[in-house]
Each structure stands twice: as structure tokens, then as C-alpha cells.
Amino acid sequence: MENMIKQATEKFEALVRQQLARAQAIKEQGDFIDYAKLDKIIIGVCGGDGIGPIITKESARVLEYMLADLVKEGKVEFKMIEGLTIENRVAVMKAIPDDVLEELKACHVILKGPTTTPQKGDPWPNIESANVAMRKALDLFGNVRPVKVPSQGIDWTFFRENTEGAYALGSSGFNVSDDLAFDFTVATSEGCERIARLAYEYARKNNKGRVSLINKANVIKTTDGKFLTLCHKVAEEYPEITTDEWYIDITTAKLIDEKRRKDFKVFVLPNLYGDILTDEAAEFQGGVGTAGSANLGKRYAMFEAIHGSAPRMMKEGRGKYADPCSMLRASVMLLSHIGQQEKADLLERALDICMYEEKKMTITGRDTGCTCSEFGDYVMETVQKLCNA
């Protein structure tokens, strides 16, 4: 037993040193990149696997259409990045192969398709999630997910901390013995403060009068307690915004309360809670296939769907019927992030028409609906009609 305790202590010490170094690195970071000052914005297109390459290719095609003038002027360049498939990742036993990571780092923003994350019972080795690895490697600390259903009074924006919490060391837990296993949750002062400030800045700029702090500090007292305390500290700098706090369990219940849910505007959440709650929220606007996601850092930004790679669709030969709407919603966020707000608003309006209003074509995931590329054509035709109106 003493030997097991010693080995566990050594492993924990290594993790502590690693996280202390990460916290110091955050302190030394500069300001957010200013896209207006760049001669050229490089957009990386990384398909992933499963249905990822199909829906990412279609979204990139729509983005190229929206940005054709800037591409022609040499102000925007699209860079195709291959190699983030589960097969390539397993071949080198890394969440992101080194050559792929270098290509990603050569971009300013990334449009990324879903990737397969192995789990127990899969035929693949248990390598780390490519999403988690990318967020850590590029320090994409802010996961932003909007959900809107105007008819139900829902207008929510979630700010999920992306690099800490229960996911930070998800592949670094260890079995002390056959009877005892440990995983970890992590919170740093720098990590908590920067996600809170990102949320409050958004609330101020967009006239959102309420920010809700989601936690379980009554039970997870140390890390959730730190998160809650530091969020309140940041909130003091934004006196015009009402701050309230909710436990994660009751929040999941209140989102289905038709009266209460209208009060929510902006949420700030640790990593695990944000993952769970945003999937629930996406169901209100039609499911995870309708929701896009932004992953923001000071140097890099990555935009993606919030759903998985749907290997069963590929196995059944239905890949060409995959729904690109989640990636197209992410593309709206990408356009906004690089300063192309008018184009972002135009694409968002076209998506609303195609998905909810006119609905000349529908995506069903089967041959009962249109193909991914047919829907992309429909969106671009709608954009053109809006421009001509």
C-alpha cells in the first residue's frame, strides 16, 4: 500500500507542477489579436472525421461565397488542413498529430468539423479528445454558444470555461489500485477571471442586463467556490448588470420552466456544466444539429458544431445527407469574430429563413430530405435574394 501511495503522490506532484506552469503562462499573455490590423486573415478548414469533412466542406464553401470579395483582394485566405481523422490520430497515439497542430498554429481562425473521441468499448485506443487537446494547445479558453428561440422568449448566450474544470486533466487521472481511481478538477485565478470578464464584456456591449453564475459550490467547495468568488469580483466592475447565481442541478430544471427561463440572458459556467447545459439548451431551438460554437483565445479562435462525428451515419452510407446547419451557425460566429458583422448578420438571416421560415428544403439525415450540398446551395441562393431585395 505504501508503494501505491508513493506512486500516486509522485503523479499528483507532476500534475500540480504542470498546472502551476500553465497558470503562469496565462499571466504572461498579451492582448487579443486585432484582425483589422492583419494584412491577411488565414482561415484554416479542418474537417475531422465521420460526417465532419462533409459538413465542414459545405460550410467552407458558403464562407468562401460570403467572403469572395476579400479573398479576391488577398485579405482572406482559406487553408485546407487534413489529418485530424481518428485513424491518423491513433497511428501516432496523439490527440492531434504534430504536423496537423503546426498547420493549425499557422492560421488565425479555424473552422473545425467534429472528431471522434474514443470511449470504453470502442475499437480505438483511449486517446485524448482532439477538441480538448486543441483548446489546451491553442489556449481557447472561452467556449461561446448562443441559443435563440424568439417565439419562446429565449435569447441565451453561454460562456463555458474551456481549459480548466473537470476536463483539464481528463486523460491524466490514475488508478491508485484496483479499488481506487482518481480524476481531478482544476481552477486557477487567471482562468476564472478571464472567462468571467469575457462574459461581462459581451453583456455590456450587447445590452444584456443579467449574468448568471452556474456552479455547485455548495458541494464542490474549493474549485467551484473559487470560480464563484472570482466571478463576483469581476462583476463588481459592471454595476449596471444584474448578477445572480444558480446551482447547476436547479438550472437544468429552470430552463424548462416557461416563466423563469425568459429571465436568463448570459451564463458563465465551468467546463463540465457548460458542456451539459448547452446541449440541453440547444434542444429548444431544434437540437444540437442547429447550434454552433465559438472557442476563443487571445491569439487563436476555433469555430465548430456542438455535436459529434456521427459514425453510424457514415457506416450506413448516409453521410451526404448530414445536416450542415450547426457548422453554418458556427460560420456566422466566425464572420462576426473577424469583424465582418454585416456578412454575419446576412448569413444568420438566411439561415433563419431556410431553417425555420420558408423551409423549401429540409435536412432529415436520410434520402427523405435534401443533401448537405443542396442545402448549402439553398442558403447561398437565399443570401443572394436578400442582397437583391
C-alpha positions in Angstrom: 0.0 0.0 0.0 2.8 2.4 0.9 4.3 2.0 -2.6 0.9 2.7 -4.2 0.5 5.9 -2.2 4.1 7.0 -3.1 3.5 6.4 -6.8 0.1 8.3 -6.7 1.8 11.2 -4.8 4.5 11.5 -7.5 1.9 11.6 -10.2 -0.1 14.2 -8.4 3.0 16.3 -7.9 3.8 16.3 -11.6 0.2 17.4 -12.4 0.5 20.3 -9.8 3.7 21.5 -11.4 2.2 21.3 -14.8 -0.9 23.4 -13.8 1.2 25.9 -12.0 3.3 26.4 -15.2 0.1 26.8 -17.2 -1.3 29.4 -14.7 2.0 31.4 -15.1 1.8 31.2 -18.9 -1.7 32.7 -18.8 -0.4 35.7 -16.8 2.2 36.4 -19.4 -0.2 36.5 -22.3 -0.7 39.7 -24.3 -4.0 41.3 -25.6 -6.5 39.8 -28.0 -5.4 39.8 -31.7 -6.7 42.7 -33.7 -7.9 41.3 -37.0 -8.3 44.8 -38.5 -4.5 45.2 -38.3 -3.7 42.0 -40.2 -2.7 42.2 -43.8 -4.3 38.8 -44.4 -6.6 36.6 -42.2 -5.9 32.9 -42.7 -8.9 30.7 -42.1 -8.0 27.0 -41.5 -10.6 24.4 -42.6 -10.1 21.2 -40.7 -12.8 18.5 -41.4 -12.1 16.0 -38.7 -13.8 12.6 -39.3 -17.1 10.9 -39.7 -19.5 13.5 -41.1 -17.1 16.2 -40.2 -15.4 16.6 -43.6 -18.8 16.7 -45.3 -20.4 19.4 -43.3 -17.2 21.4 -42.9 -16.5 21.4 -46.6 -20.1 22.7 -47.2 -19.7 25.4 -44.6 -16.4 26.5 -46.0 -18.0 26.7 -49.4 -20.6 29.1 -48.0 -17.9 31.1 -46.2 -15.9 31.4 -49.4 -19.0 32.7 -51.1 -19.7 35.2 -48.4 -16.0 36.4 -48.4 -15.3 36.2 -52.1 -14.5 39.9 -52.3 -11.9 39.7 -49.5 -10.4 36.6 -51.0 -10.0 38.3 -54.3 -8.4 41.3 -52.7 -5.9 39.0 -50.9 -7.2 39.9 -47.4 -8.6 36.4 -46.6 -7.1 33.1 -47.4 -8.6 29.6 -46.8 -6.2 26.8 -45.8 -7.3 23.2 -46.0 -5.9 21.0 -43.2 -6.1 17.3 -43.4 -5.1 14.6 -41.0 -7.3 15.0 -37.9 -9.1 11.7 -38.5 -9.3 9.1 -35.8 -7.1 6.8 -37.9 -4.3 9.3 -38.2 -4.5 10.2 -34.5 -4.4 6.6 -33.4 -1.4 5.9 -35.8 0.7 8.4 -33.8 -1.2 7.9 -30.5 -1.8 11.6 -30.1 -5.0 13.7 -29.8 -3.6 16.0 -32.5 -0.7 14.8 -34.8 2.3 17.2 -34.6 2.2 18.2 -38.2 -1.6 19.0 -38.0 -1.0 21.1 -34.9 1.7 23.1 -36.7 -0.7 23.7 -39.6 -3.4 24.9 -37.2 -1.0 27.3 -35.5 -0.2 28.9 -38.9 -3.9 30.1 -39.0 -5.7 32.9 -37.3 -9.1 31.2 -37.1 -10.2 27.6 -37.7 -13.4 26.1 -38.9 -13.3 22.6 -37.4 -15.5 19.6 -38.1 -16.5 17.0 -35.4 -13.9 14.5 -34.3 -14.3 11.0 -32.9 -13.4 10.7 -29.2 -12.8 7.0 -28.2 -14.6 5.7 -25.2 -14.6 2.4 -23.3 -15.8 -0.4 -25.6 -14.7 1.3 -28.8 -12.2 -0.4 -31.1 -9.8 2.6 -30.8 -7.2 3.2 -28.1 -8.3 5.6 -25.4 -6.5 8.8 -26.7 -7.5 12.2 -25.5 -10.3 14.2 -27.2 -9.0 16.2 -30.1 -11.3 19.0 -29.0 -9.9 19.2 -25.5 -6.4 18.9 -26.8 -6.9 21.8 -29.3 -8.4 24.0 -26.7 -5.4 23.5 -24.5 -2.8 23.7 -27.2 -4.2 27.0 -28.6 -5.5 28.2 -25.2 -9.0 28.6 -26.5 -10.4 29.4 -23.0 -13.8 30.7 -23.9 -16.5 28.5 -25.4 -19.4 30.7 -26.5 -22.7 29.1 -27.5 -25.8 31.2 -28.4 -29.3 29.8 -28.3 -32.3 31.7 -29.7 -36.0 30.9 -29.9 -37.8 34.2 -30.2 -41.3 32.6 -30.0 -40.5 31.3 -26.6 -38.6 34.4 -25.3 -35.3 32.5 -25.3 -32.2 34.5 -26.0 -29.3 32.9 -24.2 -25.6 33.1 -24.6 -23.4 30.6 -22.7 -19.8 31.3 -21.7 -18.2 28.0 -20.8 -14.7 27.9 -19.4 -12.9 25.7 -21.8 -9.5 24.8 -20.4 -10.0 24.0 -16.8 -12.6 22.3 -14.6 -13.2 18.6 -14.8 -11.9 18.3 -18.4 -8.5 19.9 -17.9 -6.9 16.6 -16.7 -9.4 14.3 -18.3 -6.7 11.9 -19.6 -4.4 12.4 -16.6 -6.4 10.6 -13.9 -4.9 7.4 -12.5 -5.8 4.2 -10.8 -4.1 4.1 -7.4 -5.2 0.4 -7.0 -7.8 -1.9 -8.4 -10.2 -0.4 -5.8 -9.4 3.3 -6.1 -9.3 5.7 -9.1 -8.8 9.5 -9.2 -9.7 12.2 -11.6 -9.3 15.9 -11.0 -11.0 19.3 -11.4 -8.9 22.4 -11.8 -9.5 26.1 -11.2 -6.9 28.9 -11.5 -7.5 32.6 -10.6 -6.5 33.6 -14.1 -8.8 31.1 -15.8 -11.8 32.1 -13.7 -11.3 35.8 -14.1 -10.8 35.8 -17.9 -13.9 33.8 -18.7 -16.0 36.0 -16.4 -14.6 39.1 -18.0 -15.3 37.8 -21.5 -18.9 37.2 -20.5 -19.4 40.6 -18.7 -17.8 42.4 -21.6 -20.2 40.7 -24.0 -23.2 41.5 -21.8 -22.2 45.2 -21.6 -21.6 45.6 -25.4 -24.8 43.8 -26.3 -27.1 45.4 -23.6 -27.7 42.2 -21.8 -28.8 43.1 -18.3 -28.2 39.9 -16.5 -25.4 37.4 -16.0 -26.0 34.1 -14.2 -23.1 32.3 -12.5 -23.7 28.5 -12.7 -21.9 26.4 -10.1 -22.1 23.6 -7.4 -20.1 25.4 -4.8 -22.2 24.0 -2.0 -20.7 20.6 -2.7 -17.6 21.3 -4.9 -16.4 23.8 -2.4 -12.8 24.5 -3.4 -12.8 24.8 -7.2 -16.4 25.8 -7.7 -16.1 28.1 -4.7 -13.1 29.8 -6.3 -14.9 30.1 -9.6 -17.9 31.8 -7.9 -15.8 34.1 -5.8 -13.8 35.4 -8.7 -16.8 35.8 -11.0 -18.4 38.0 -8.3 -15.2 40.0 -8.1 -15.3 40.7 -11.8 -19.0 41.5 -11.6 -18.2 44.5 -9.3 -16.7 46.2 -12.4 -20.0 46.0 -14.2 -22.5 47.6 -11.7 -25.2 48.1 -14.4 -25.5 44.4 -14.9 -27.5 42.2 -12.5 -25.6 39.2 -11.3 -27.3 36.1 -9.9 -26.1 32.6 -9.1 -27.6 29.2 -9.7 -26.6 25.6 -8.8 -26.2 23.5 -12.0 -28.9 21.0 -11.0 -31.6 23.6 -10.4 -30.5 25.5 -13.6 -31.3 22.4 -15.7 -34.7 22.4 -14.2 -35.4 26.1 -14.6 -34.5 26.1 -18.3 -37.7 24.1 -18.9 -39.7 26.5 -16.7 -41.6 28.6 -19.3 -41.8 31.6 -17.0 -38.4 31.6 -15.4 -36.3 30.7 -18.4 -37.1 34.1 -20.1 -35.2 35.8 -17.3 -31.8 34.2 -18.3 -29.6 36.1 -20.6 -25.9 35.3 -20.2 -24.5 32.3 -18.4 -20.9 31.8 -17.1 -20.1 28.2 -16.3 -17.2 25.8 -15.5 -16.3 23.4 -18.2 -18.4 20.3 -17.4 -21.6 22.2 -16.5 -21.3 24.2 -19.7 -21.0 21.1 -21.8 -24.1 19.6 -20.3 -26.3 22.7 -20.1 -25.6 23.9 -23.7 -26.7 20.6 -25.1 -30.0 20.9 -23.1 -30.4 24.5 -24.3 -29.8 23.5 -28.0 -32.8 21.2 -27.8 -35.1 24.2 -27.5 -34.1 25.5 -31.0 -34.2 22.1 -32.7 -31.4 20.0 -31.3 -27.6 20.0 -31.2 -27.6 19.9 -35.0 -28.8 23.5 -35.1 -26.2 25.0 -32.7 -22.8 26.4 -33.5 -19.9 27.1 -31.1 -17.0 29.5 -30.8 -13.8 28.7 -28.9 -12.0 31.9 -28.3 -8.4 32.7 -27.2 -6.2 35.8 -27.4 -4.2 34.5 -30.4 -6.4 31.9 -31.9 -10.1 31.2 -32.4 -11.9 27.9 -33.5 -15.5 27.5 -34.6 -17.3 24.2 -34.7 -20.6 22.3 -34.4 -21.5 21.1 -30.9 -22.4 17.6 -32.0 -20.3 14.6 -32.7 -19.0 12.9 -35.8 -22.0 10.5 -36.3 -20.0 7.4 -37.3 -23.3 5.4 -37.7 -24.4 7.8 -40.5 -21.2 7.1 -42.3 -21.4 3.3 -41.7 -25.0 3.3 -43.1 -23.9 5.3 -46.2 -25.9 8.4 -45.3 -23.1 10.9 -45.0 -24.1 13.1 -47.9 -27.4 13.8 -46.1 -25.6 15.2 -43.0 -27.0 18.4 -41.7 -24.6 21.4 -42.1 -26.7 23.8 -40.0 -24.6 23.6 -36.9 -21.4 24.4 -38.9 -23.2 27.1 -40.7 -24.2 28.7 -37.4 -20.6 28.5 -36.3 -19.7 30.2 -39.6 -21.9 33.1 -38.6 -19.9 33.4 -35.4 -16.6 33.2 -37.3 -17.7 36.1 -39.6 -18.6 38.2 -36.6 -15.4 37.4 -34.8 -13.2 38.6 -37.7 -15.0 41.9 -38.0 -17.4 41.0 -40.8 -20.6 41.7 -38.8 -22.8 42.7 -41.8 -21.9 39.4 -43.6 -22.6 37.6 -40.3 -26.0 39.2 -40.0 -26.8 38.4 -43.6 -25.9 34.7 -43.2 -27.8 34.4 -39.9 -30.9 35.9 -41.5 -30.6 33.5 -44.5 -30.3 30.5 -42.1 -33.4 31.6 -40.2 -35.3 31.7 -43.4 -34.0 28.4 -44.7 -34.3 26.5 -41.3 -37.5 28.0 -39.8 -39.5 30.2 -42.1 -39.5 29.4 -45.8 -38.2 25.8 -45.4 -38.1 24.9 -49.1 -35.7 22.2 -48.3 -35.3 20.1 -45.2 -32.5 18.0 -43.8 -33.5 14.7 -42.4 -30.3 12.8 -42.3 -31.7 10.4 -44.9 -32.8 10.4 -48.5 -36.2 11.7 -47.4 -34.6 15.1 -47.2 -32.1 17.1 -49.2 -28.4 16.5 -49.3 -25.8 18.6 -47.4 -24.7 20.3 -50.6 -28.2 21.0 -51.8 -28.9 22.8 -48.5 -25.7 24.8 -48.9 -26.9 25.9 -52.4 -30.3 26.9 -50.8 -28.6 29.0 -48.2 -26.4 30.8 -50.8 -29.4 31.4 -53.1 -31.2 32.9 -50.1 -28.3 35.2 -49.3 -28.3 36.4 -52.9 -32.1 37.1 -52.7 -31.6 39.1 -49.6 -28.8 41.1 -51.3 -31.1 41.8 -54.2 -34.1 42.8 -52.2 
